Amino acid sequence: MSKGNGTTVEWQELADMMNICEVMGSNGIGAEALPHCQQAQEALEEAARRFEKTGRMGLSGSGLNAIREVYEYHDLQRSSISRSVYEQMIVKTRNRIRSKAKEVVEIK
């Protein structure tokens, strides 16, 4: 992603991780991650638009920093809760996306 050679699968994995981090944060597990999740979401949206125009998948410098921050928060969140709670957050994230909740951004 840093050199513009990312794949759509890698993009989706980053989006999934960011979404889970955001849901955990909004449920009181590391709420300080939420601003970084917003920055990462904007960076992923920008990367998707760039991919549609150029066929290359990459993140800007600030986007990479936001993703790194979200990854660190996600790792801390995950290690501070039990596996069952983490699995509940994954299910909650999946349900939120499936229901197309108002805060879900759909990229077409």
GISULKA-V545066 format. One record per helix or strand of 3 or more residues. SS is the DSSP state (~ for helix, > for strand). FROM is the first residue (numbers start at 0). LEN is the number of residues. If there is no record, write none. Layout:
ss: [SS | SS]
from: [FROM | FROM]
len: [LEN | LEN]
//
This chain:
ss: [~ | ~ | ~ | ~]
from: [7 | 30 | 60 | 82]
len: [19 | 24 | 19 | 16]
//
